[in-house]
Amino acid sequence: MTVTVPTLRWERPLWRDGATRIVGVDEVGVAPTSGAVVAAAVIMPPNCHRIPGVRDSKTLSAAQREKLVPIIRRRAVAIGVGAASVADIDRLNIYHATHLAMRRAIARLGGHDHVLVDGLRIADFEQQVGPYTAIVDGDARVYSIACASVIAKTVRDRMMTQLAARYPQYGWERNSGYATREHRAAIREFGLTPHHRAGWQAIQVLLAGDQLGMFDEPSDALVEPELPETLDVEAFDGVGLEVVAAPA
């Protein structure tokens, strides 16, 4: 399998034009049936060199991500993390909740000049965050976004691991809330928790006992378990998270 290595192609022209605080933004947790959606926003220093091994978090193991996080934190000018809770998702829908998490992450940076975001253009995003560029497959192609991808994935996995200590039946330390066979069986046996996205049609179909092939997943082991650092799980049910790192 060919792995795309992210570059600084999008950051360099902005740096040359005098923009020093270029933000890369990415989110994780759109597809799972439980847990918050989490976004990270990362500002790397102008004219920096890439950290070896940083790429789209989906192509890295949990152990690789855990090794990269402290390096990213040391080198970053600022890192912000934001979340949209299950209540936000049910209220807004996943599309709008994801962008809410992004805006919360960006707001925790203490100012910025331009945003690079993974995906397509977002309605009204510029009015809320200022100038931005949307890049399809940005988490794989753009260095700042790849850094954000690693941070966001690691934070969310730690959160789900901590929630798994409260609700051990669902295997969240292994599946991160995705609808694996193990997770589906636990929902049938034990029902839903406050951290399940109960309003989702997929959950309603599962509880009704008719899967219709909606949960056919290739693997039950999507995420390797890792011991979490201290993380305030309750923050994901409020307005988001505070700044993860903002070095001087």
C-alpha positions as CSV (number, residue, x, y, z in Angstrom):
1,M,0.0,0.0,0.0
2,T,1.3,3.4,-1.0
3,V,1.2,5.9,1.9
4,T,1.0,9.6,1.1
5,V,3.5,11.8,2.9
6,P,2.1,15.2,3.8
7,T,4.1,18.3,2.6
8,L,4.3,22.0,3.4
9,R,3.1,23.0,-0.1
10,W,0.1,24.8,1.2
11,E,1.8,26.5,4.2
12,R,4.8,27.9,2.4
13,P,3.0,30.5,0.1
14,L,1.1,31.8,3.1
15,W,4.3,32.1,5.2
16,R,6.0,34.0,2.3
17,D,3.0,36.4,2.2
18,G,3.6,37.2,5.9
19,A,1.0,34.9,7.5
20,T,2.8,33.4,10.5
21,R,-0.1,31.6,12.3
22,I,-1.3,29.0,9.8
23,V,-3.7,26.5,11.4
24,G,-4.2,22.9,10.3
25,V,-7.6,21.5,11.4
26,D,-8.9,18.0,11.3
27,E,-11.6,16.0,13.1
28,V,-12.2,12.4,14.2
29,G,-15.3,10.6,15.4
30,V,-17.8,11.3,12.6
31,A,-18.7,7.6,11.9
32,P,-18.9,6.0,15.4
33,T,-22.2,5.3,17.0
34,S,-21.0,6.6,20.4
35,G,-18.8,9.3,21.8
36,A,-18.1,12.9,20.9
37,V,-16.7,14.2,17.6
38,V,-13.3,15.7,18.3
39,A,-11.3,18.3,16.4
40,A,-7.8,19.5,16.7
41,A,-6.2,22.7,15.5
42,V,-2.4,23.0,15.2
43,I,-0.1,25.9,14.4
44,M,3.4,25.0,13.4
45,P,6.2,27.6,13.3
46,P,6.9,29.3,10.0
47,N,9.5,27.5,7.8
48,C,9.5,24.5,10.0
49,H,10.8,21.1,9.1
50,R,8.4,18.2,9.0
51,I,8.5,15.7,11.9
52,P,9.4,12.3,10.4
53,G,6.5,9.9,10.6
54,V,3.7,12.4,10.8
55,R,0.9,11.6,8.3
56,D,-2.8,10.9,8.2
57,S,-3.6,9.4,11.6
58,K,-5.7,6.6,10.0
59,T,-2.4,5.2,8.5
60,L,-0.7,5.1,11.9
61,S,-1.0,2.6,14.7
62,A,-2.0,3.8,18.2
63,A,1.6,3.3,19.4
64,Q,3.0,5.4,16.5
65,R,0.5,8.2,17.3
66,E,1.4,8.2,21.0
67,K,5.1,8.6,20.1
68,L,4.4,11.5,17.8
69,V,2.0,13.5,20.1
70,P,4.7,14.8,22.5
71,I,7.0,15.7,19.6
72,I,4.2,17.7,17.9
73,R,3.4,19.4,21.2
74,R,7.0,20.5,21.7
75,R,7.3,21.9,18.2
76,A,3.9,23.5,17.8
77,V,3.3,27.2,18.4
78,A,-0.2,26.3,19.6
79,I,-2.6,23.4,19.7
80,G,-6.3,23.6,20.5
81,V,-8.8,20.8,20.9
82,G,-12.5,21.1,20.7
83,A,-15.4,18.6,20.9
84,A,-19.0,18.4,20.1
85,S,-20.8,16.1,22.5
86,V,-23.5,13.5,21.8
87,A,-26.1,16.1,22.8
88,D,-24.6,18.5,20.2
89,I,-24.7,15.8,17.6
90,D,-28.3,14.9,18.3
91,R,-29.3,18.6,18.3
92,L,-27.4,19.8,15.3
93,N,-26.7,16.7,13.2
94,I,-23.2,15.3,12.7
95,Y,-22.3,17.7,9.8
96,H,-22.9,20.8,11.9
97,A,-21.6,19.3,15.1
98,T,-18.3,18.5,13.4
99,H,-17.8,22.1,12.3
100,L,-18.8,23.2,15.8
101,A,-15.9,21.1,17.2
102,M,-13.6,22.6,14.6
103,R,-14.5,26.2,15.5
104,R,-14.1,25.4,19.2
105,A,-10.6,24.0,18.6
106,I,-9.6,27.1,16.5
107,A,-11.0,29.4,19.2
108,R,-8.5,28.0,21.7
109,L,-5.4,29.0,19.7
110,G,-5.3,32.6,20.8
111,G,-5.5,34.0,17.3
112,H,-4.5,32.9,13.8
113,D,-4.0,34.2,10.2
114,H,-5.3,31.5,7.9
115,V,-6.9,28.0,8.4
116,L,-6.2,24.9,6.4
117,V,-9.0,22.4,6.8
118,D,-9.5,18.8,5.6
119,G,-12.4,18.2,3.2
120,L,-14.7,20.4,1.1
121,R,-15.7,24.0,1.5
122,I,-18.0,24.6,4.6
123,A,-21.0,26.9,4.5
124,D,-20.5,30.1,6.5
125,F,-17.1,28.9,7.8
126,E,-15.2,31.9,6.6
127,Q,-17.5,34.3,8.5
128,Q,-16.8,32.4,11.7
129,V,-13.0,31.6,11.5
130,G,-11.7,34.0,8.9
131,P,-9.8,33.1,5.7
132,Y,-9.5,29.4,5.1
133,T,-8.6,26.8,2.5
134,A,-10.4,23.5,2.2
135,I,-8.2,20.6,0.8
136,V,-9.7,17.3,-0.1
137,D,-7.6,14.5,1.6
138,G,-5.9,17.3,3.5
139,D,-5.1,15.0,6.4
140,A,-3.0,12.9,4.0
141,R,-1.6,15.8,1.9
142,V,-1.1,18.8,4.2
143,Y,1.5,18.7,7.0
144,S,-0.4,21.0,9.5
145,I,-3.6,19.1,9.0
146,A,-1.8,15.8,9.4
147,C,-0.4,17.0,12.8
148,A,-4.0,17.9,13.8
149,S,-5.2,14.5,12.7
150,V,-2.7,12.8,15.0
151,I,-3.7,15.0,17.9
152,A,-7.4,14.6,17.4
153,K,-7.3,10.8,17.0
154,T,-5.1,10.4,20.1
155,V,-7.3,12.6,22.3
156,R,-10.5,10.9,21.2
157,D,-9.1,7.4,21.7
158,R,-8.0,8.3,25.2
159,M,-11.4,9.7,25.9
160,M,-13.1,6.5,24.8
161,T,-10.6,4.4,26.8
162,Q,-11.6,6.4,29.9
163,L,-15.3,6.0,29.1
164,A,-14.7,2.3,28.8
165,A,-13.7,2.1,32.4
166,R,-17.2,3.3,33.3
167,Y,-18.9,1.1,30.7
168,P,-16.7,-1.9,30.2
169,Q,-19.3,-4.0,28.4
170,Y,-18.9,-2.1,25.1
171,G,-15.2,-2.5,24.4
172,W,-14.7,1.1,23.6
173,E,-11.0,0.8,24.5
174,R,-10.8,-1.4,21.5
175,N,-13.4,-0.1,19.0
176,S,-13.5,3.6,19.9
177,G,-17.2,3.6,19.6
178,Y,-17.4,2.1,16.1
179,A,-20.2,-0.4,15.5
180,T,-18.1,-3.5,15.6
181,R,-19.6,-6.9,16.2
182,E,-18.6,-6.8,19.8
183,H,-20.2,-3.3,20.3
184,R,-23.4,-4.3,18.6
185,A,-23.8,-7.4,20.7
186,A,-23.3,-5.3,23.9
187,I,-25.9,-2.8,22.8
188,R,-28.4,-5.6,22.3
189,E,-27.6,-7.1,25.7
190,F,-27.1,-4.0,27.9
191,G,-28.9,-1.2,25.9
192,L,-27.6,2.3,25.4
193,T,-25.6,4.6,27.6
194,P,-25.8,8.4,27.7
195,H,-22.7,8.4,25.4
196,H,-24.5,6.5,22.5
197,R,-25.9,8.6,19.6
198,A,-29.4,7.3,20.3
199,G,-31.0,9.5,17.7
200,W,-29.0,7.8,14.8
201,Q,-31.1,5.7,12.5
202,A,-28.4,3.0,12.6
203,I,-28.9,2.7,16.4
204,Q,-32.7,2.6,16.1
205,V,-32.4,-0.2,13.5
206,L,-30.1,-2.2,15.7
207,L,-32.4,-1.9,18.7
208,A,-35.3,-2.9,16.5
209,G,-33.4,-6.1,15.7
210,D,-33.1,-5.5,12.0
211,Q,-29.6,-4.7,10.9
212,L,-30.2,-4.7,7.1
213,G,-26.5,-5.0,6.6
214,M,-25.9,-1.5,8.0
215,F,-23.2,-2.7,10.5
216,D,-21.1,-5.0,8.4
217,E,-17.6,-4.1,9.4
218,P,-14.4,-5.8,8.3
219,S,-12.8,-5.8,11.7
220,D,-13.7,-5.8,15.4
221,A,-10.2,-4.5,16.4
222,L,-10.1,-1.0,14.8
223,V,-8.0,0.6,17.5
224,E,-5.2,-0.8,19.7
225,P,-5.8,-0.1,23.4
226,E,-3.4,2.4,25.0
227,L,-3.1,3.6,28.6
228,P,-4.6,7.1,28.6
229,E,-3.1,10.2,30.1
230,T,-5.4,12.2,32.4
231,L,-8.2,13.7,30.4
232,D,-11.4,15.3,31.6
233,V,-14.0,13.1,29.9
234,E,-16.9,15.4,31.1
235,A,-15.5,18.2,29.1
236,F,-16.8,16.4,26.0
237,D,-20.3,17.0,27.2
238,G,-19.9,20.7,27.5
239,V,-18.5,23.4,25.4
240,G,-15.3,21.6,24.4
241,L,-11.8,21.3,25.6
242,E,-9.2,23.9,26.6
243,V,-5.9,24.4,24.9
244,V,-3.8,21.2,24.9
245,A,-0.5,23.0,24.3
246,A,0.5,26.6,23.6
247,P,4.2,26.8,23.9
248,A,5.8,30.3,24.3
